[in-house]
Every structure is written in C-alpha cells, then in structure tokens.
Amino acid sequence: MNTMASRELLNPQALETAVEGLEGWSVVDGKLHKEYTFRDFVEAFSFMAAAALCAERKNHHPEWFNVYNRVRVDLATHDAGGITAWDVELAAEFDRAAG
C-alpha cells in the first residue's frame, strides 16, 4: 500500500468496509478499537511485545491499556485527525500477532 495514500483519512464508506474486514474491531470515539483477551498475563504481555515490534517497524504507535489477561487497543492517525488505511494495516498486523 502506498504510504502517503495510507495516511489519508478514510471516507465513511471505506471505513465501514475496512472495519467489516477486521474481526472484533469497531470504531469508538473516532478510533479503531478492540479488546483482546488472553489466557493469562504472560500471554497478554507476549502479544504486547510482538505488537510493539509491528508498531515500531511502521513508526505508528497504539494507545493501549493492559490489565492481567486483557489488552485494549485504540488506533488512529493523530496527524491526519482520524482513522486511515495505516491504522487498518496495523490492526491486521496486531491480529496476526495475537494468533
């Protein structure tokens, strides 16, 4: 995907289509949102470590919150003012990291 194009805000129809293609993701407060649940803290932390490497490679970092076996993730491209294809790509990478 073209990096410049991927940092443009998704129009409402493109956003709806993108969210439909991401299992368990929704739009909450203008951000892509998902809560992952793992067996225990170690598994949740392992996901966060793998997801952090994905985020660092893209230089695109999530807002996230962890309590024991749950990790809540919110993605938005702040300099674009909302959700872009860049966020959708990172969401899909996070899902792969979650296994």
LOMI-183350 format. One record per residue: x, y, z of N, C-alpha, C, O in turn. Coordinates in steps of 0.05 Angstrom, whole numbers, plus 5000, padded with zeros to 4 digits. Example, Ala and Ser with C-alpha at 12.3 -4.5 7.8 and 13.67 -1.06 7.14 Angstrom:
REM residues 2
526448865156524649105156526449345156528549345169 525749555142527349795143525850015157526850235161 
REM end
This chain:
REM residues 99
501749765000500050005000501850255000503850255014 501050454985502550704983502450845010500250905021 504750905022504851015049503551285050502151345069 503851455030502551725030499551695029498151825045 498551525011495651485009494551365035492351425043 496051185047495051045070494851235095493651155115 495951475093495751655116493551865112493352065127 491851825092489552005087487151885101486851635102 485452055112483051965126481351785108481051845084 480351575119478451405104475751545104474851645124 474451535081471751645080469851445094470651215099 467451525102465651355117465251075105465150875119 464851065079464350805066466850635067466650395073 469150745061471650595062472250495091473250275095 471650665110472050585138470150355146471050165159 467650375138465750155144466649895131466549685144 467649905106468549665093471049555107471349315111 472849735115475349645129474649515155475749305161 472849625171472149515197470749245193471249055210 469149215173467848955168469948735162469448505168 472248815152474348625146476248565169478048405166 475748685192477448645215475748515237473948645248 476348275244474748135264475048255292477248285302 472748335303472748435331473348725334473248835356 474048865312474649145313472049315309470249225295 472049545321469849735317470950015318473350055323 469250215313470150495316468850595342466450595345 470650695359469750805385471151075388473651085388 469651285392470851555396472751625373474851755379 472151555349473751635326476351475322478151555308 476551245336478951075334478150795329475950705337 479850635316479450355314479950235342481850305355 478150065350478249965378477849665378476149555364 479349535395479049245400480049175428482049295437 478748985441479848875466480448585462478748415455 482948515466483948245464483848115492484448245512 483147865493483147715518484947465514484547315495 486847435532488747205531488347025555486847095573 489746805556489546615578490546735604489346685625 492646895603493846995627495547245621495647335598 496747355641498347595638500747555619501347725603 502047325622504447275605503647275576505147385559 501447145569500547135541499847415532500447495509 498547575548497747845541500348015537500448175518 502247985555504748135552506348055528507548215515 506247795522507647695498506447825472507847905454 503747845472502447975450503348265448503948365426 503448405471504248685470507048715460507648905446 508848535467511548555458511648515427513048665414 510248315417510148275388508848505374509848595353 506648605385505248835373507049085373506949245354 508549115394510349355396512349345374513049555363 513449115367515349095345514049165318515249305302 511549075314510049155290509749455289510149575268 508849575311508449855312511050015307510950215293 513149925319515750065315516650055287517750245276 516349825273517149795245515549995228516650105209 513050045235511450235219511750525230510650705217 513050555252513250815266510450925270509851165265 508650755279505850815284504950675310504750435310 504550825331504350705357501450725368500150925364 500550515381497850495391497450645417499350705431 494950695423494150755450493250485461491550355448 494250395483493350135494493450135524494850295537 492049945534491749915563491549615569490149465556 493049535590493149245597492449215626493449345644 490649025631490148925658490048615656488448505642 491848495671492148205672492148075644494148085630 489847955636489847805611488447955589487847845567 487848215593486448375573488248595563489648725578 488048645537489448875525487449025507486348915488 487049275514485249445499486949625481488849745489 486249625455487849765435486049975421483749905413 487050215417485750425401487850525381490050585388 486950545356488750635335487450875320485150865313 489051075316488351305299490951435290492951415303 490751565267493051715257492652005266491152155253 493952085288493352335300493952575282492352765282 496052565266496652795249494752815226494553025213 493252595220491152605199488452675211486552745197 488152655238485652715251483652495251481252555253 484452245249482552025249483751765239486151725241 481951595229482751335220483551335191482151435174 485851215186486951185159487450895152487250725169 488250845128488950575120491350475136491650235140 493050655144495350595161494450455187495650265196 492250555199491150435223490050155217490349965233 488650125195487449875187489749665183489449435191 491849745170494149565166495349475193495949235196 495649665211496749595237494849415253495749225266 492249465251490249295264490549005255490448815271 490848965228491148705217493748575227493748335232 495848725229498348615239498048535269499148325277 496648695284496148625312494548365314495148195331 492648335297491048085298492847845291492547635304 494647875273496547655266498347605290498947365297 499247815304500947775327499447645350500647495366 496847685351495247565373494747265368493947115385 495247185342495046895335492246815333491646585327 
REM end
